[in-house]
Amino acid sequence: MQSFRFIHTGDIHLDSPLKGLAGQEGPAAERIRTATRTAFETLITQAIEDEVDFVVIAGDLYDGDWRDYQTGLFFVKQMGRLSQANIPVFLLHGNHDAESQITRKLTLPTNVSVFPARRVETFRLPQLNVALHGQSFRQRDITDNLVPAYPPPVAGCFNIGVLHTGLGGTPGHANYAPCAIEDLINKGYDYWALAHVHQAAVLHERPHVVFCGNLQGRHIRESGPKGASLVTVEDGQVVEIAPILVDCVRWILLPVPVEQCVAIADAVDRIRQAIEEAVERDAQGRLLACRIELAGATGLHGELLASADHLLAEARAAALGLGDEVAWIERLIIATTSPETVASRKDALGDLQRIIESAGSDVDLQSRLATELGDLVRKLPHDIRTDADDAVLKAAIDGNITNLIAHGGAYLSARLATEKM
């Protein structure tokens, strides 16, 4: 059996709308808007330069139905580049680009083979003795285990199973096409090319069970380096799985301790320093998209809460001061606490805090708030309900009225304390 190399990728989410860009313009915002295309184009360039033997796309090439034909035309163009280089592509559709999700269609170049949604199909590469088995999603919510329908391995071939799956359930990912890792191991294939979980991982070796991770991080929960896997096979055995890092925007959460700060200017200095150090340490020439979180017990707690807009503007100024497309600030979160217990104060603020704390145990009040807020929450867009990061908003969405009162009360007390200064 001869040696060969292939790229295993998935979760590309072409033209996915990235979060946090509302009202932001300039080169950095534009790079973030086009990041999924840039990352995919870079991957195709890498495939051609490395002269790989084929490419496997294991689902979620698209993020959903196309707004227009430009998304499909972009993909066809990239496949045409691979066709010119005589590189075949094997494409499987997952939950985001399931058969029922994509209403517009374009004819693909002849080098692209698409796994059907109605049955498992096997594609062969006779010159490499490779057999690829896979089934695309018919609709978004596939809850059946698809693995039992995959055929036995083809004798004398390197067998690759292509599957979009939540496996046994991974936090943060819907458990589509669930299966146990033992189902995959016992199938007799040599390599399972998985997608859906956005964190790259080799779950098993001999046979190899691999999540390639997503190609480009799109928000703060997809932080760190992103890319695809370059798989080298020699004499029928996987000898190397190397990451191909093609992300052009890299997300990072920057905790900034402010316990020792005695003035807002000190916090601004800490923020600026954290951004500069992160660019030096983590950017690797990419645009660094940062969420900054101020943390620690500090007497500035109330003043920081009251100065949130100013601090965000200072953080963005610090990023812009490093040059175009070096760093971009998505959000700044005040996660500090006050070393002083407000309820212990012998003034109006102390009285207010004690009232707020008693409200947290008022069953009738909680019931009324739950009813009224429930109606409002149900009217929120789906992406806001599922991706809320703000503590007060998340408590309201989750129906956690005790936490809602606690967070809202803490913010109100801090703002009032600042006004008195």
C-alpha positions in Angstrom: 0.0 0.0 0.0 1.6 3.3 -1.1 2.1 6.4 1.0 -0.2 9.5 0.7 -1.3 12.6 2.4 -4.7 14.2 2.8 -6.3 17.2 4.5 -9.1 16.6 7.0 -11.2 19.7 7.6 -14.7 20.7 8.6 -16.8 23.2 10.5 -15.8 25.9 8.0 -19.0 27.9 8.3 -18.4 30.0 5.2 -19.8 33.5 5.6 -20.9 32.9 9.1 -21.9 36.2 10.7 -19.3 36.9 13.4 -20.5 38.4 16.7 -19.5 41.7 18.3 -19.2 43.8 15.1 -22.2 46.0 15.5 -21.2 49.6 14.9 -17.6 48.8 14.3 -15.8 49.8 11.1 -12.2 49.8 9.8 -9.7 47.3 8.6 -9.9 45.1 11.7 -13.7 44.8 11.6 -13.5 44.0 7.8 -11.0 41.3 8.4 -13.2 39.7 11.0 -16.2 39.9 8.7 -14.3 38.0 5.9 -12.3 35.7 8.2 -14.0 32.4 7.3 -13.4 33.0 3.6 -9.8 34.0 4.1 -9.1 31.0 6.3 -10.6 28.6 3.7 -8.7 30.2 0.8 -5.5 29.9 2.8 -6.2 26.2 3.4 -6.8 25.6 -0.4 -3.5 27.3 -1.1 -1.8 25.1 1.4 -3.3 22.0 -0.1 -2.0 22.9 -3.5 1.5 23.9 -2.3 1.8 20.7 -0.2 0.5 18.6 -3.2 -1.9 16.6 -1.0 -3.6 13.6 -2.6 -7.1 14.6 -1.6 -9.2 16.7 0.8 -12.0 15.6 3.2 -14.6 18.1 4.4 -16.6 16.5 7.2 -19.6 18.8 7.5 -20.7 22.4 8.1 -19.0 23.8 5.1 -21.8 26.4 5.1 -23.3 28.1 8.2 -26.9 27.8 6.8 -28.8 28.8 3.8 -27.0 31.3 1.5 -28.1 34.9 1.5 -27.3 34.9 -2.2 -25.2 32.9 -4.6 -21.9 34.5 -3.7 -21.2 32.0 -0.9 -21.6 29.1 -3.3 -19.6 30.8 -6.1 -16.7 31.4 -3.7 -16.7 27.7 -2.8 -16.9 26.6 -6.5 -13.9 28.9 -7.2 -11.8 27.3 -4.5 -12.8 23.8 -5.7 -11.8 24.9 -9.2 -8.3 25.7 -7.9 -8.0 22.2 -6.5 -9.3 20.7 -9.8 -6.5 22.4 -11.7 -4.1 20.8 -9.3 -5.8 17.4 -9.8 -6.8 17.2 -6.1 -10.1 15.4 -5.4 -12.5 16.5 -2.7 -14.9 14.5 -0.6 -17.7 16.6 0.9 -20.1 15.7 3.6 -22.9 18.0 4.8 -23.6 18.4 8.5 -26.3 20.0 10.6 -25.7 23.6 9.5 -25.6 22.7 5.8 -28.0 19.8 5.8 -30.0 19.0 2.7 -33.1 20.7 4.1 -31.1 23.8 5.2 -29.6 24.8 1.8 -32.3 25.9 -0.7 -29.9 27.3 -3.4 -27.7 24.9 -5.3 -24.8 25.2 -7.8 -23.2 22.5 -9.9 -19.8 21.6 -8.4 -16.6 20.8 -10.4 -16.1 17.2 -11.2 -13.3 16.8 -8.7 -15.9 17.1 -5.8 -17.7 14.0 -4.6 -20.6 14.7 -2.3 -21.8 12.1 0.2 -25.6 11.7 -0.3 -28.1 12.2 2.5 -30.4 9.3 1.8 -27.9 6.5 2.3 -24.2 5.8 3.1 -22.0 5.9 0.1 -18.5 4.7 -0.5 -16.1 6.5 -2.8 -12.9 4.8 -4.0 -9.4 6.1 -5.0 -8.1 3.0 -6.7 -4.6 4.5 -7.3 -4.2 5.0 -3.6 -6.1 2.0 -2.4 -8.4 4.3 -0.4 -12.1 3.9 0.4 -14.1 6.7 1.9 -17.5 6.0 3.6 -20.0 8.7 4.6 -23.5 10.0 4.8 -24.6 13.7 4.8 -27.4 15.0 7.0 -30.9 15.1 5.5 -32.1 17.7 8.1 -30.5 19.6 10.9 -31.6 17.5 13.8 -30.3 14.0 13.2 -30.7 12.1 16.5 -30.0 8.6 15.2 -26.7 6.8 15.4 -25.6 6.7 11.7 -22.6 4.4 12.3 -24.4 1.0 12.1 -25.4 1.7 8.5 -21.8 2.4 7.4 -20.5 -0.6 5.5 -17.7 -3.0 6.5 -14.2 -1.9 5.5 -13.1 -2.6 2.0 -10.4 -5.3 2.0 -7.0 -4.2 0.9 -7.9 -0.5 1.3 -7.2 2.3 3.8 -10.7 2.9 5.0 -11.8 6.4 6.1 -15.1 7.0 7.8 -16.4 10.6 7.4 -19.0 11.6 10.0 -20.5 14.7 11.4 -21.3 13.8 15.0 -21.7 15.0 18.6 -20.2 11.6 19.5 -21.5 11.0 23.1 -22.4 14.7 23.8 -19.8 17.4 24.1 -20.5 20.5 26.2 -21.5 23.5 24.0 -22.4 21.2 21.1 -25.8 19.7 20.2 -25.5 15.9 20.3 -26.3 15.3 16.6 -25.8 11.8 15.1 -24.8 10.5 18.5 -22.6 7.4 18.8 -20.1 5.9 21.2 -16.4 5.9 20.4 -16.5 2.1 20.6 -18.9 2.2 17.7 -16.2 3.8 15.6 -13.3 1.8 16.9 -15.0 -1.5 16.3 -16.1 -0.6 12.7 -12.7 -1.7 11.4 -11.8 1.5 9.6 -8.3 3.0 9.7 -9.3 6.6 10.2 -12.5 8.4 11.3 -12.7 12.0 10.0 -15.1 13.7 12.4 -16.5 17.2 12.6 -19.1 19.2 14.6 -17.0 19.6 17.8 -14.9 22.8 17.2 -11.9 21.8 19.3 -9.3 19.6 17.5 -8.6 16.3 19.2 -7.2 12.9 18.5 -9.6 10.7 20.5 -8.0 7.3 19.7 -5.1 5.9 17.7 -5.0 2.7 15.7 -7.6 3.2 14.5 -7.5 7.0 14.5 -10.6 8.9 15.6 -10.1 12.6 15.0 -12.0 15.8 15.3 -10.3 18.4 13.1 -11.7 21.4 14.9 -13.1 24.4 13.1 -11.1 26.3 10.6 -11.6 29.8 12.0 -12.7 30.9 15.4 -15.9 33.1 15.2 -16.3 34.3 18.8 -14.7 34.1 22.2 -15.8 30.5 22.9 -13.7 29.5 19.9 -10.5 30.9 21.2 -6.9 29.9 20.4 -5.3 28.5 17.2 -7.6 27.1 14.6 -7.1 25.1 11.4 -7.3 21.7 9.8 -5.3 18.4 10.0 -2.7 17.2 7.5 -2.7 13.4 7.7 0.3 11.3 6.5 -0.2 7.6 5.8 2.6 5.2 5.1 2.2 1.5 4.4 -1.4 1.6 5.5 -0.7 3.3 8.8 -1.2 6.9 10.0 2.3 8.2 10.9 1.5 11.8 11.5 -1.4 14.2 12.0 0.0 17.8 11.8 -2.1 20.9 12.4 -2.4 23.4 9.5 -3.1 26.7 11.2 -5.0 29.0 8.8 -7.0 31.3 11.0 -6.5 35.0 10.2 -8.2 36.2 13.4 -7.4 34.6 16.8 -9.7 35.0 19.7 -8.5 35.3 23.3 -9.9 36.0 26.8 -7.6 38.4 28.6 -8.1 38.4 32.4 -6.7 41.7 33.9 -6.2 41.6 37.7 -6.9 45.1 39.2 -6.6 44.4 42.9 -3.6 46.7 43.3 -5.1 49.6 41.3 -5.8 52.7 43.3 -7.2 54.8 40.4 -9.0 54.3 37.1 -5.8 55.4 35.3 -4.0 52.4 36.9 -6.6 50.0 35.5 -6.2 51.6 32.0 -2.4 51.0 32.3 -3.1 47.3 33.2 -5.4 46.9 30.2 -2.9 48.4 27.8 -0.1 46.2 29.2 -2.3 43.1 28.9 -3.1 43.8 25.2 0.5 44.4 24.3 1.7 41.3 26.0 -1.0 39.2 24.4 -0.1 40.4 20.9 3.5 39.6 21.5 2.7 36.1 23.0 -0.3 34.8 21.2 -1.1 36.7 17.9 1.6 35.0 15.7 1.0 37.6 13.0 -2.8 37.4 13.2 -5.3 39.9 14.2 -5.9 39.2 17.9 -9.6 39.6 18.9 -9.7 40.2 22.6 -12.3 40.0 25.4 -11.0 41.8 28.4 -12.2 40.8 31.9 -11.2 43.0 34.9 -11.1 40.8 38.0 -10.2 41.0 41.7 -11.5 42.6 44.9 -10.9 46.3 44.7 -12.1 49.6 46.2 -12.5 50.8 42.6 -15.3 48.3 42.0 -18.1 50.8 41.8 -16.1 53.3 39.9 -15.1 50.6 37.4 -18.7 49.7 36.8 -19.6 53.3 36.3 -16.7 53.8 33.9 -17.3 50.7 31.8 -17.9 52.7 28.5 -14.8 54.8 29.1 -12.7 51.7 29.9 -13.9 50.0 26.7 -13.0 53.1 24.7 -9.5 53.2 26.3 -9.0 49.5 25.5 -9.9 50.0 21.9 -7.6 53.0 21.8 -4.8 50.9 23.1 -5.4 48.3 20.5 -5.6 50.8 17.7 -2.4 52.4 18.9 -0.5 49.2 18.0 -1.4 49.7 14.4 -3.9 48.5 11.8 -5.2 44.9 12.2 -3.0 44.1 15.2 -5.6 43.8 18.0 -9.3 44.4 18.2 -11.4 44.6 21.4 -14.7 42.7 21.3 -15.9 43.5 24.8 -14.8 44.6 28.2 -16.3 42.9 31.3 -16.2 44.2 34.8 -16.0 41.1 37.0 -14.5 42.7 40.0 -15.9 42.6 43.5 -15.9 45.2 46.3 -13.9 44.4 49.5 -16.6 46.3 51.5 -19.9 44.6 52.3 -22.4 47.2 51.3 -25.1 45.7 53.6 -23.0 46.5 56.6 -23.0 50.2 55.9 -25.1 52.4 58.2 -26.5 54.7 55.5 -29.0 54.7 52.7 -26.9 52.4 50.5 -26.7 49.9 53.3 -30.5 50.1 53.7 -30.9 49.6 49.9 -28.6 46.6 49.9 -30.5 44.9 52.8 -33.8 45.5 50.9 -32.3 43.9 47.8 -31.0 40.9 49.8 -34.4 40.4 51.3 -36.0 40.6 47.9 -33.9 37.6 46.9 -35.9 35.4 49.3 -39.4 37.0 48.5 -41.3 34.1 46.8 -44.1 36.3 45.6 -41.8 38.9 44.1 -39.8 36.2 42.4 -42.9 34.7 40.9 -44.1 38.0 39.5 -40.6 38.8 38.0 -40.4 35.3 36.5 -43.8 35.7 34.8 -43.1 39.2 33.4 -39.5 38.5 32.4 -40.5 35.2 30.8 -42.7 37.0 28.3 -39.8 39.4 27.4 -37.2 36.6 27.1 -39.4 34.6 24.7 -39.4 37.6 22.4 -35.5 37.7 22.3 -33.8 36.5 19.1 -32.6 32.9 19.3 -28.9 33.8 19.1 -29.2 36.3 22.0 -30.9 33.6 24.1 -28.2 31.0 23.4 -25.1 33.2 23.4 -25.7 35.6 26.3 -22.6 36.4 28.3 -23.8 39.3 30.4 -24.5 38.0 33.9 -27.8 39.9 34.4 -29.2 39.0 31.0 -28.1 35.3 31.4 -29.9 35.1 34.8 -33.0 36.5 33.2 -32.8 34.0 30.3 -32.2 31.1 32.6 -35.1 32.2 34.8 -32.7 32.4 37.8 -34.5 35.2 39.6 -32.4 35.0 42.7 -29.2 35.6 40.7 -31.0 38.3 38.6 -31.8 40.3 41.8 -28.3 39.8 43.2 -26.5 40.9 40.1 -28.9 43.8 39.4 -28.7 44.9 43.0 -25.0 44.8 43.1 -24.8 47.0 39.9 -27.3 49.5 41.2 -25.5 49.8 44.6 -22.1 50.2 42.9 -23.5 53.0 40.6 -25.1 54.8 43.5 -22.0 54.5 45.6 -20.0 56.1 42.8 -22.5 58.9 42.4 -22.0 59.8 46.1 -18.2 60.1 45.7 
